[in-house]
Amino acid sequence: MADSLSSLQVSLAAIGGLTVVAVVAYNYWTSRQNVPKQAEPYTEPTGLQPAGSLANGQAIEPVLTDDFVALSTFDKKPHLDALIDVISSIEVEQAVPAQLVLAALPPTRRVGTKAFHIEGCCQLHGQWEPIQLGKRYVAFQAGVQLANRMGALNDIEFSEFVVKTQAFADAIGGTAHFSDMMEEVARARELDQFASAHDVQLSFTLCARSAAWSSGYIQQHATRLGFVMGLIPGRMVLTSEQAGAPLLSLSFDSQAAMAEDPALSAIREFTLSLDVPQIAFEDRPFERMREVARSLADNMEGVITDGDGQVLNEMALDQIASDLQVLYEALNARELSAGSPQARRLFS
């Protein structure tokens, strides 16, 4: 009987020991699963690998950008276009030096929520351009944008445009000519309706299948694909190889990006975004977006979903590509091709 009890006690003790080991192992495994995945330690590139290269997984030096605020030269100095602007001509009796013109310009370049610009016809070459010091101008034109993402030009904004333009004309001794307000406001509404129906901003949400990601882990994988850090915490940008302008943006929790110890911040999803009208069709923006999303999902053990958490399979992505083709054709027919200066201004 004593031997039986002794054997039973030994068996129970062994089972208890195994249970404790199993619990400890499970807790260890669980804690490892809950620890966000970390970026791999940085190693210096070997050989003659060029710094900043974006191809074939080569090292990329992070560069601060101004995100989608970064604009090309023609966007910084937009030329007025009758397609998307109300334009008023200003006649002068003699050439006006740029110094006098610049002093007469209104302090702001906005009329309500719309962009306002004044250009001059250069005496030297007869071309319209933003006012530049050292030149003389023989005529002027003022313009206000008909519509943008804030809506259509309204009566109040048109009236403000007239007041600003007239004040400028008076300051340089010119005579301003204005179009009919009702016609221009009606044109603005029609353009706004078209823009609203063709304004597409796509986004994919990549979700972690198992372990969460640290911010450094996300940044490392995105950097390998050519993304660079933006000025906004938790924001990265992939630029177009052809135009040098922002192509895609990647964003995740800004609080996690600014945490005291980013390595401990657990991030379970991040977003890839494409502003369709802003990017030229020739840059293959949606194809690049698919490639980037697929690569990140494969390498980070994630899954591609829409904003509602539904998984996006290849069939769904093909349908999006087909719908985008129709959109591009409509923009082209309206002479507002995606990525053009006019489209960039209208869809902003």
C-alpha positions in Angstrom: 0.0 0.0 0.0 2.9 2.3 0.9 4.6 1.5 -2.4 1.3 2.3 -4.3 0.9 5.6 -2.6 4.6 6.4 -3.3 4.1 5.7 -7.0 1.0 7.8 -7.1 2.7 10.7 -5.4 5.6 10.5 -7.9 3.2 10.3 -10.8 1.2 13.3 -9.5 4.4 15.3 -8.9 5.6 14.5 -12.4 2.2 15.5 -13.9 2.3 18.7 -11.8 5.8 19.4 -13.0 4.9 18.9 -16.6 1.9 21.2 -16.2 4.1 23.9 -14.7 6.5 23.6 -17.6 3.7 23.7 -20.1 2.2 26.8 -18.5 5.6 28.5 -18.5 6.2 27.6 -22.1 2.8 28.8 -23.1 3.2 32.1 -21.3 6.6 32.5 -22.9 5.2 31.8 -26.4 2.3 34.2 -25.8 4.6 36.9 -24.6 6.8 36.4 -27.7 3.7 36.6 -29.9 2.6 39.9 -28.2 6.0 41.5 -28.6 5.9 43.7 -31.8 8.2 42.6 -34.6 11.4 44.6 -34.6 13.5 46.0 -37.4 16.7 44.1 -38.3 20.0 45.6 -37.0 21.5 48.0 -39.6 24.6 46.7 -41.4 26.9 48.8 -43.5 26.5 48.0 -47.2 29.5 46.2 -48.8 31.2 46.8 -52.1 30.3 49.7 -54.4 26.6 49.7 -53.5 25.3 53.3 -54.3 23.9 55.1 -51.3 20.2 56.0 -51.6 19.5 53.4 -54.3 16.0 52.1 -54.5 16.4 49.0 -56.6 17.0 45.3 -55.7 16.7 45.7 -52.0 19.8 48.0 -51.8 20.2 50.3 -48.8 18.3 53.6 -48.9 19.2 56.6 -46.8 16.0 58.1 -45.2 15.2 61.6 -46.4 12.7 64.0 -45.0 10.1 65.1 -47.5 7.1 67.4 -47.3 4.8 64.6 -48.2 2.1 65.4 -50.7 2.8 69.0 -50.2 5.8 68.6 -52.4 5.1 70.1 -55.8 6.9 70.4 -59.1 8.0 73.7 -60.6 4.9 74.2 -62.7 2.7 73.7 -59.6 4.6 76.3 -57.6 4.0 78.8 -60.4 0.7 77.8 -62.0 -0.3 79.5 -65.2 -3.9 80.6 -65.4 -6.1 78.4 -67.5 -9.6 79.3 -68.8 -10.5 75.7 -68.3 -10.4 76.0 -64.5 -10.1 79.7 -63.8 -12.2 82.9 -64.1 -9.8 85.2 -65.9 -10.0 89.0 -66.0 -7.8 91.1 -68.3 -6.1 94.3 -67.0 -4.9 96.8 -69.6 -2.2 99.4 -69.0 -1.1 102.3 -71.2 2.6 101.7 -70.7 5.0 99.0 -69.5 5.0 98.6 -65.7 8.2 97.6 -63.8 8.0 94.5 -61.7 9.0 96.3 -58.6 5.8 98.4 -58.8 3.7 95.4 -59.7 4.9 93.4 -56.7 4.2 96.3 -54.3 0.6 96.4 -55.7 -0.1 92.7 -55.3 -2.7 91.8 -52.6 -1.2 90.3 -49.4 -2.9 87.0 -49.8 -3.2 84.6 -52.8 -6.6 83.3 -51.8 -10.2 84.4 -52.5 -12.3 82.6 -49.9 -11.2 79.0 -50.3 -10.0 79.4 -53.9 -6.5 80.2 -55.3 -6.0 83.7 -56.7 -3.2 84.6 -59.1 -2.0 87.6 -61.1 0.3 87.2 -64.2 1.9 89.7 -66.4 2.7 89.7 -70.2 6.5 90.2 -70.3 7.6 93.1 -72.5 10.8 91.2 -73.4 9.3 88.0 -74.9 5.5 88.5 -74.8 4.8 85.5 -72.7 2.5 85.3 -69.7 4.3 84.6 -66.4 4.3 85.2 -62.7 5.8 88.6 -61.9 9.6 88.5 -61.7 11.9 91.3 -60.5 13.9 93.0 -63.2 11.3 92.7 -65.9 8.6 95.0 -67.3 5.1 94.0 -68.2 2.7 95.4 -70.8 -0.5 93.7 -69.7 -1.9 91.7 -66.8 -4.5 89.1 -66.1 -6.0 88.1 -62.7 -7.6 84.7 -62.1 -9.5 82.8 -59.4 -10.0 79.1 -59.5 -13.5 77.9 -60.4 -13.5 74.9 -58.0 -11.4 72.7 -55.8 -12.1 70.1 -53.1 -13.6 72.8 -51.0 -16.4 73.3 -53.5 -17.4 75.6 -56.3 -16.7 79.4 -56.6 -19.8 81.2 -55.1 -21.2 84.7 -55.4 -19.4 86.0 -52.4 -16.0 84.7 -53.6 -16.6 86.1 -57.1 -17.3 89.5 -55.6 -14.2 89.3 -53.5 -12.2 88.5 -56.6 -13.6 91.6 -58.3 -12.6 93.8 -55.4 -9.1 92.4 -55.2 -8.5 92.6 -58.9 -9.9 96.2 -59.1 -7.7 97.3 -56.3 -4.6 95.9 -58.0 -5.6 97.5 -61.3 -6.1 100.9 -59.6 -2.7 100.6 -58.0 -0.8 100.1 -61.3 -3.0 102.6 -63.2 -4.7 99.8 -65.2 -8.3 99.1 -66.4 -9.8 95.7 -65.4 -12.5 93.9 -67.4 -14.7 91.3 -65.7 -17.0 88.5 -67.1 -20.6 88.0 -66.0 -20.8 86.7 -62.4 -23.8 84.5 -62.9 -22.3 82.7 -65.9 -19.0 82.1 -64.1 -20.7 80.8 -60.9 -22.8 78.4 -63.1 -19.6 77.3 -64.8 -18.0 76.7 -61.4 -20.9 74.5 -60.2 -20.8 72.4 -63.4 -17.0 71.9 -63.0 -17.4 71.1 -59.3 -20.0 68.4 -60.1 -17.7 66.8 -62.6 -14.8 66.9 -60.2 -16.8 65.5 -57.4 -17.9 62.6 -59.5 -14.3 61.8 -60.6 -12.4 62.5 -57.5 -10.9 59.1 -56.3 -8.6 58.6 -53.4 -7.7 54.9 -52.9 -6.5 53.3 -49.8 -5.5 49.8 -48.7 -5.2 48.8 -45.1 -2.5 46.2 -44.4 -3.3 44.2 -41.2 -1.0 41.9 -39.2 -1.9 38.2 -39.4 -0.3 37.3 -36.1 2.3 39.3 -34.2 2.0 43.1 -34.3 4.7 45.4 -35.8 6.9 48.0 -34.3 7.1 51.4 -36.1 10.8 50.6 -36.9 9.8 47.3 -38.5 7.2 49.0 -40.7 9.7 51.7 -41.7 12.4 49.3 -42.5 10.3 47.2 -44.9 8.8 50.4 -46.5 12.3 51.9 -46.9 13.4 48.8 -48.8 10.7 49.6 -51.4 11.8 53.2 -51.8 9.6 55.0 -49.2 11.2 58.0 -47.4 10.2 59.6 -44.1 7.7 62.5 -44.2 7.6 65.4 -41.9 4.4 64.1 -40.2 5.2 61.4 -37.6 3.9 58.0 -38.9 4.0 59.1 -42.5 6.2 57.9 -45.4 6.2 58.7 -49.1 7.1 56.9 -52.3 8.0 59.3 -55.1 7.5 58.9 -58.8 10.6 57.8 -60.7 9.4 59.8 -63.8 8.0 63.0 -62.3 9.8 63.1 -59.0 6.5 63.9 -57.3 4.8 62.0 -54.5 3.2 58.8 -55.8 2.0 56.8 -52.7 1.8 57.5 -49.0 2.1 55.1 -46.1 0.7 56.1 -42.7 0.4 54.4 -39.3 -0.5 55.5 -35.8 1.4 58.8 -35.2 1.3 58.3 -31.4 3.2 55.0 -31.9 5.7 56.8 -34.1 6.3 59.4 -31.3 6.4 56.9 -28.4 9.3 57.2 -26.0 10.3 53.6 -26.9 9.0 53.0 -30.5 10.2 49.4 -30.3 7.5 48.7 -27.8 4.7 50.3 -29.8 2.4 47.5 -31.1 0.9 48.4 -34.5 -1.5 46.0 -36.1 -2.4 47.9 -39.3 -1.2 50.7 -41.6 -2.6 52.4 -44.7 -1.3 52.8 -48.2 -2.9 55.7 -50.1 -3.1 56.9 -53.7 -4.6 60.3 -54.7 -5.6 59.2 -58.3 -6.2 62.6 -60.0 -2.8 63.9 -58.7 -0.7 61.2 -60.4 -0.1 60.7 -64.1 -1.4 57.5 -65.7 2.0 57.0 -67.2 3.5 56.5 -63.8 1.5 53.3 -63.3 0.3 54.4 -59.9 -2.3 51.7 -59.2 0.1 48.9 -60.5 2.8 50.3 -58.2 0.3 50.4 -55.3 -0.6 46.7 -55.9 3.0 45.7 -56.1 4.0 47.5 -52.9 1.0 46.2 -51.0 1.6 42.6 -52.1 5.3 42.9 -51.3 4.7 44.3 -47.8 2.0 41.8 -47.0 4.2 38.9 -48.0 7.3 40.0 -46.2 5.5 41.2 -43.0 3.0 38.4 -42.7 0.1 40.8 -43.3 -3.1 40.8 -45.4 -4.5 43.5 -47.7 -8.0 44.8 -46.8 -10.3 47.7 -47.7 -11.4 50.3 -45.1 -14.1 47.9 -43.8 -11.7 45.1 -43.1 -12.7 43.0 -46.1 -9.8 41.1 -47.7 -9.0 42.3 -51.2 -8.2 39.4 -53.5 -6.8 39.6 -57.0 -10.2 39.6 -58.5 -11.3 42.6 -56.5 -8.0 44.4 -57.4 -8.6 43.7 -61.1 -12.0 45.3 -60.8 -10.6 48.4 -59.2 -8.0 48.6 -62.1 -10.8 48.4 -64.6 -12.9 51.1 -62.9 -9.8 53.4 -62.8 -9.3 53.0 -66.6 -12.8 54.4 -67.1 -11.9 57.3 -64.7 -8.7 58.1 -66.6 -10.6 58.2 -69.9 -13.2 60.6 -68.5 -10.5 62.9 -67.2 -8.7 62.9 -70.5 -11.9 63.7 -72.4 -12.4 66.7 -70.2 -8.8 67.8 -70.8 -8.0 67.2 -67.1 -5.7 64.3 -67.4 -4.5 62.8 -64.1 -1.3 64.4 -63.0 -1.7 67.5 -65.3 -1.2 71.0 -63.8 -5.0 71.6 -64.2 -6.0 68.3 -62.5 -3.5 68.9 -59.7 -5.0 72.3 -59.0 -8.6 71.2 -59.4 -8.3 68.2 -57.1 -6.5 70.0 -54.3 
